[in-house]
Amino acid sequence: MSAIAIVFFVIAAVLVWGGLVAAVLALAARPEVASYPEGGEQDGPGAA
């Protein structure tokens, strides 16, 4: 394996695992949405 291939592999691994860690930390900090925006439920015509 060439040096450039190893560098790109490390960059890709850091991006993937870093994104996973960031997502887990974000979910741990705010696990649920406090409030939803208006219009989330359908009450008018076409409601099932």
Biotite code that builds the C-alpha atoms (Angstrom):
import biotite.structure as struc

atoms = struc.array([
    struc.Atom([0.000, 0.000, 0.000], chain_id="A", res_id=1, res_name="MET", atom_name="CA", element="C"),
    struc.Atom([1.330, 3.410, -0.887], chain_id="A", res_id=2, res_name="SER", atom_name="CA", element="C"),
    struc.Atom([1.633, 6.260, 1.561], chain_id="A", res_id=3, res_name="ALA", atom_name="CA", element="C"),
    struc.Atom([-1.091, 8.298, -0.141], chain_id="A", res_id=4, res_name="ILE", atom_name="CA", element="C"),
    struc.Atom([-3.508, 5.355, 0.109], chain_id="A", res_id=5, res_name="ALA", atom_name="CA", element="C"),
    struc.Atom([-2.841, 5.058, 3.826], chain_id="A", res_id=6, res_name="ILE", atom_name="CA", element="C"),
    struc.Atom([-3.362, 8.808, 4.304], chain_id="A", res_id=7, res_name="VAL", atom_name="CA", element="C"),
    struc.Atom([-6.708, 8.704, 2.494], chain_id="A", res_id=8, res_name="PHE", atom_name="CA", element="C"),
    struc.Atom([-7.743, 5.628, 4.472], chain_id="A", res_id=9, res_name="PHE", atom_name="CA", element="C"),
    struc.Atom([-6.994, 7.401, 7.745], chain_id="A", res_id=10, res_name="VAL", atom_name="CA", element="C"),
    struc.Atom([-8.902, 10.508, 6.610], chain_id="A", res_id=11, res_name="ILE", atom_name="CA", element="C"),
    struc.Atom([-11.919, 8.414, 5.613], chain_id="A", res_id=12, res_name="ALA", atom_name="CA", element="C"),
    struc.Atom([-11.858, 6.446, 8.860], chain_id="A", res_id=13, res_name="ALA", atom_name="CA", element="C"),
    struc.Atom([-11.672, 9.646, 10.931], chain_id="A", res_id=14, res_name="VAL", atom_name="CA", element="C"),
    struc.Atom([-14.610, 11.139, 9.009], chain_id="A", res_id=15, res_name="LEU", atom_name="CA", element="C"),
    struc.Atom([-16.802, 8.051, 9.428], chain_id="A", res_id=16, res_name="VAL", atom_name="CA", element="C"),
    struc.Atom([-15.995, 7.322, 13.070], chain_id="A", res_id=17, res_name="TRP", atom_name="CA", element="C"),
    struc.Atom([-15.917, 11.002, 13.964], chain_id="A", res_id=18, res_name="GLY", atom_name="CA", element="C"),
    struc.Atom([-19.391, 11.432, 12.512], chain_id="A", res_id=19, res_name="GLY", atom_name="CA", element="C"),
    struc.Atom([-20.629, 8.447, 14.471], chain_id="A", res_id=20, res_name="LEU", atom_name="CA", element="C"),
    struc.Atom([-19.173, 9.801, 17.718], chain_id="A", res_id=21, res_name="VAL", atom_name="CA", element="C"),
    struc.Atom([-20.619, 13.262, 17.027], chain_id="A", res_id=22, res_name="ALA", atom_name="CA", element="C"),
    struc.Atom([-24.064, 11.768, 16.378], chain_id="A", res_id=23, res_name="ALA", atom_name="CA", element="C"),
    struc.Atom([-23.982, 9.726, 19.586], chain_id="A", res_id=24, res_name="VAL", atom_name="CA", element="C"),
    struc.Atom([-22.887, 12.739, 21.621], chain_id="A", res_id=25, res_name="LEU", atom_name="CA", element="C"),
    struc.Atom([-25.597, 14.926, 20.054], chain_id="A", res_id=26, res_name="ALA", atom_name="CA", element="C"),
    struc.Atom([-28.263, 12.331, 20.855], chain_id="A", res_id=27, res_name="LEU", atom_name="CA", element="C"),
    struc.Atom([-26.973, 11.991, 24.395], chain_id="A", res_id=28, res_name="ALA", atom_name="CA", element="C"),
    struc.Atom([-27.137, 15.756, 24.904], chain_id="A", res_id=29, res_name="ALA", atom_name="CA", element="C"),
    struc.Atom([-30.638, 16.171, 23.409], chain_id="A", res_id=30, res_name="ARG", atom_name="CA", element="C"),
    struc.Atom([-32.397, 12.807, 23.192], chain_id="A", res_id=31, res_name="PRO", atom_name="CA", element="C"),
    struc.Atom([-35.877, 14.176, 22.440], chain_id="A", res_id=32, res_name="GLU", atom_name="CA", element="C"),
    struc.Atom([-37.362, 17.162, 20.672], chain_id="A", res_id=33, res_name="VAL", atom_name="CA", element="C"),
    struc.Atom([-38.846, 19.568, 23.232], chain_id="A", res_id=34, res_name="ALA", atom_name="CA", element="C"),
    struc.Atom([-41.612, 20.823, 20.942], chain_id="A", res_id=35, res_name="SER", atom_name="CA", element="C"),
    struc.Atom([-42.724, 20.306, 17.393], chain_id="A", res_id=36, res_name="TYR", atom_name="CA", element="C"),
    struc.Atom([-43.543, 23.102, 14.947], chain_id="A", res_id=37, res_name="PRO", atom_name="CA", element="C"),
    struc.Atom([-47.145, 24.048, 14.147], chain_id="A", res_id=38, res_name="GLU", atom_name="CA", element="C"),
    struc.Atom([-48.970, 22.069, 11.486], chain_id="A", res_id=39, res_name="GLY", atom_name="CA", element="C"),
    struc.Atom([-47.525, 18.701, 12.369], chain_id="A", res_id=40, res_name="GLY", atom_name="CA", element="C"),
    struc.Atom([-50.889, 16.988, 12.651], chain_id="A", res_id=41, res_name="GLU", atom_name="CA", element="C"),
    struc.Atom([-53.504, 16.881, 9.952], chain_id="A", res_id=42, res_name="GLN", atom_name="CA", element="C"),
    struc.Atom([-56.938, 17.840, 11.298], chain_id="A", res_id=43, res_name="ASP", atom_name="CA", element="C"),
    struc.Atom([-58.682, 19.107, 8.183], chain_id="A", res_id=44, res_name="GLY", atom_name="CA", element="C"),
    struc.Atom([-59.842, 17.414, 4.984], chain_id="A", res_id=45, res_name="PRO", atom_name="CA", element="C"),
    struc.Atom([-57.878, 14.341, 4.071], chain_id="A", res_id=46, res_name="GLY", atom_name="CA", element="C"),
    struc.Atom([-57.243, 13.288, 7.664], chain_id="A", res_id=47, res_name="ALA", atom_name="CA", element="C"),
    struc.Atom([-57.251, 9.533, 8.011], chain_id="A", res_id=48, res_name="ALA", atom_name="CA", element="C"),
])
